[in-house]
Amino acid sequence: MNPWEKLTEEEKERLRYVDTHILWHPFTQMKEYETENAPIIIAGEGNYLIDIDGNRYLDGVASLWVNIHGHRVKEIDEAIREQLNLIAHSTLLGIGNVPSIRLAEKLVQIAPKGLTKVFYSDNGSTGVEIALKMAYQFWQNQGIKEKRAFLSFYNAYHGDTLGAVGVGGISLFHQIYRDIVIKSVKVPSAYCYRCFWNKEPKSCDKECFSALEEAFKKHASELSAVIIEPIIQGAAGMIPWPEGYLKFLRGLCNEYDVLLICDEVATGFGRTGKMFACEHEGVSPDFMVLSKGITGGYLPLAATLTTDRVYQAFYDDYEKLKTFYHGHSYTGNPLACSAAIANLELFEKNKVIEKMQPKIKKLSQLLQRFWDLPWVGDVRQRGFMVGIELVKDKKTKEPYPLKLRVGHRVIRSARKKGVIIRPLGDVIVLMPPLSITEDELEMLCDVVYQSIEEVCSGIDS
Ligand SMILES: Cc1ncc(COP(=O)(O)O)c(C=O)c1O
């Protein structure tokens, strides 16, 4: 008997009640959620999710950008079970554990050159906090007291803890906390569709590059680090950086001696078509933050990788007080690290990055026809990261009024057709597991196309 068939109608009712009246969902207006009869997932199979009524849905956003090889992958399931037979958790504070050591070695092997040290935490936000704190303390430990600030970008998203919010740039999420977070120097990002300088990519003078250089000239002496989502800003609505921007930034960091933090929480582990987004421009950062796909989407884990140069600024006699006083109860959790090792082994065994390439091309082809829809202003893609921006007026780029909830209505329509996705405002996001097949990509795009048509044509009439 399937697990959903074992539930009585009363049990399902109870689950629905608790899910809407006791459980408080993240990034969710509960007043809206409680009326929506959202699916409650009970099982998964390959690239599909199954709810308590037995409905199957294609997992179009990889369970919030984490899943890599699909659900219930034999090798990862077994790795976790094997580790369970040994121990579920032991601390890294002052002692070691086997899976965290093995994983650290593997991460350093696959990371861009120069990243030789690994510090674990539990999620993307804490991974970012660690990079920020390490970068700050790196200068303090060396007596360079004035380098206390960070540079970050408009539209940036680095997580929800307060340090990460301080370097965030999405007003909807971050504005309300502005008085209680660290201040950072904010530079306009290169959102070509809605260019800050009102230019077009084909005819602009790369004003975004100049603005960045200006900020360095003005602030470098006080900057400890700059933090960026390499190649593409994810949560802002899948906004790619212009080619060469990351490399240019690395050059400025070298010239002005500012540390570079690449937040690869969303882009890491194949999402952009390479193992890490930094590789597209041959950049090695001073910190690389990894999470989401690190365990194949199985368990919470993050790793902040850094260089020997950074490490050496902390390495001294205890009484010099240069220790990095930071750690979490579950730092280096053996179950999560075992899942991560199995995930990395599967990348190699299944040649995941290589096999993705034709699927990326296929996805680009499938996305072409979206341009013809009168409500689609922009279609953006880097690998398996896609944003389809819906607008009220294609000519003026005027957005829909917030209260129409257009993006949200599109994803609810897609759900009825067997696809689970989640929008970022009125940007429809596609971010499937890397294991998605070409047929499933077709289904995903068909459903999204139909759902946009259905919802948006209704609004115009
Ligand atoms: C680029 C980036 N950094 C950090 C985070 C935060 O990760 P988490 O939600 O695991 O805290 C996210 C989450 O979407 C992200 O996209």
The ligand as a Tripos MOL2 file, in Angstrom:
@<TRIPOS>MOLECULE
LIG
   16    16     1     0     0
SMALL
NO_CHARGES

@<TRIPOS>ATOM
      1 C1         22.6230   33.2190   -3.0960 C.3       1 LIG1
      2 C2         22.0040   32.7590   -1.8080 C.ar      1 LIG1
      3 N1         22.6910   32.9200   -0.6590 N.ar      1 LIG1
      4 C3         22.1980   32.4950    0.5150 C.ar      1 LIG1
      5 C4         20.9540   31.9090    0.5870 C.ar      1 LIG1
      6 C5         20.4130   31.4790    1.9170 C.3       1 LIG1
      7 O1         20.4020   30.1010    2.0380 O.3       1 LIG1
      8 P1         19.4910   29.4020    3.1310 P.3       1 LIG1
      9 O2         18.0850   29.5900    2.6940 O.co2     1 LIG1
     10 O3         19.9180   27.9720    3.0970 O.co2     1 LIG1
     11 O4         19.7810   30.0630    4.4360 O.co2     1 LIG1
     12 C6         20.2160   31.7090   -0.5730 C.ar      1 LIG1
     13 C7         18.8910   31.0780   -0.5340 C.2       1 LIG1
     14 O5         18.1300   31.0870   -1.4640 O.2       1 LIG1
     15 C8         20.7420   32.1640   -1.8110 C.ar      1 LIG1
     16 O6         20.0650   32.0430   -2.9640 O.3       1 LIG1
@<TRIPOS>BOND
     1     1     2 1
     2     2     3 ar
     3     2    15 ar
     4     3     4 ar
     5     4     5 ar
     6     5     6 1
     7     5    12 ar
     8     6     7 1
     9     7     8 1
    10     8     9 2
    11     8    10 1
    12     8    11 1
    13    12    13 1
    14    12    15 ar
    15    13    14 2
    16    15    16 1
@<TRIPOS>SUBSTRUCTURE
     1 LIG1         1 GROUP 0 **** ****
